[in-house]
Amino acid sequence: MPIDESRTFLPVNIAVLTVSDTRDLASDRSGDTLAERIGKAGHRLAAREICKDEAGLIDWSQVTTVIAGEPWAEAPFHAVAVDRSAAVWQALRRLAAMGYRRPGLVLDPTLGARRLSEDTAAHLAHFHGVGENIGMVDRIVSSPDVAGPHLATWLRPRACDVLLAHSPAVLEQLRSALPSDEAAPDLCCLDLEGVSAPVAGVDLRHEAAGLRAMELLIEQVLKNERGMPAVPSITRVSPLWVSGPGLRAQAGSAAIAA
């Protein structure tokens, strides 16, 4: 719903509630983005808290709520999320177009079971629609801080020509574990948020998702909508491909189309 610019602007009090069993205020980047956007839009940050992932602990009936992230089965509100599955799927398609034929997927267990399941499902789904000249490689679950020797052992018999990983640190650890005469595969980063070094990969556009969540929340406040909606919706923000060193010749940054 577009904002009626003829109406007098009235700031509203907005609380940011992060529901997580693993994050705290120092690591809550999505909450940071929401809090920043609330202030820039002229509204007031009334409160900010982190609670355990148990929706039943909260009385939602008098609260206007939008989930910035994956929807909850226990509390079906409107949700705005980045599209992680599309990022994996479309990154694999782009890598195949560049000539890569042995893509491997490195999963970070600290990201949680749901994230790992989504990435694995997208990786598997990709290979149902490609030709026989594309070789499917197993996935490996390995934390960046122990990835080097573990990953080198896993990698040698599989002959990967490119790795998809959540952090460039995986490649750094792998290179330190390989002998000088053994080349490491190329790298595609699956989430460029917080990555300062130039590297090719996918921008999941967390900030854009947070901004859209705040816009949707304000729309509900203006309509005086509270509690759980009759028909909850989910909006997924399309990822963005970002060119960088470490991959073969490629086009510039572009939205990844389904």
Secondary structure, 3 states (H helix, E strand, C coil): CCCCCCCCCCCCEEEEEEECCCCCCCCCHHHHHHHHHHHHCCCEEEEEEEECCCHHHCCCCCCCCEEECCCCCCCCCEEEEECHHHHHHHHHHHHHHCCCCCEEEEECHHHCHHHHHHHHHHHHHHCCCCCCCCCCCCEEECCHHHHHHHHHHHHHHHCCCEEEECCCHHHHHHHHHCCCCCCCCEEEECCCCCCCCCCCEEECCHHHHHHHHHHHHHHHHHCCCCCCCCCCCEEEECCEEECCCCCCCCCCCEECCC
